[in-house]
Amino acid sequence: MSCSKYTLTNTGDTVVTFNYQKCDSTEWDYQVELEPNQTKNIWLIDTTFSTPFNSGIVVTDDGVFPPVG
């Protein structure tokens, strides 16, 4: 099981939601809200991020977590 850090930014004008499985506890978080212009960092198990929104949310994969090096 590998983990990554994602930075999420809501660039739209409505609340968007997303789902992911937490890296530290392996629990699922469903329908997490991201307000307009809000940025949030999450640490997730790879390939578990999903959102029903095709636009308005910018997802940046900040790489493997914890950092290798």
MOKA-V362850 format. One record per pair of residues at least 12 apart in sequence whose C-alpha atoms are under 8 Angstrom apart, sorted by the first residue. I is the first residue (numbers start at 1). J is the second residue. Records with the same first field share a line. If there is no record, write none. Layout:
I=J  J
This chain:
1=45  46
2=45  46  64  65
3=23  43  44  45  46  64  65  66
4=43  44  45  46  61  62  63  64  65  66
5=41  42  43  44  61  62  63  64  65
6=41  42  43  44  59  60  61  62  63
7=39  40  41  42  59  60  61  62
8=39  40  41  42  57  58  59  60
9=34  37  38  39  40  57  58  59
10=34  35  36  37  38  39  56  57  58
11=36  37  38  56  57  58
12=36  37  55  56  57
13=36  37  56
14=35  36
15=33  34  35  36
16=33  34  35  36  53  56  57
17=31  32  33  34  51  52  53
18=30  31  32  33  49  50  51  52
19=31  32  48  49  50  51
20=44  45  48  49  50
21=44  45  48  49
22=42  43  44  45
23=43  44  45
24=43  44
26=45
43=65
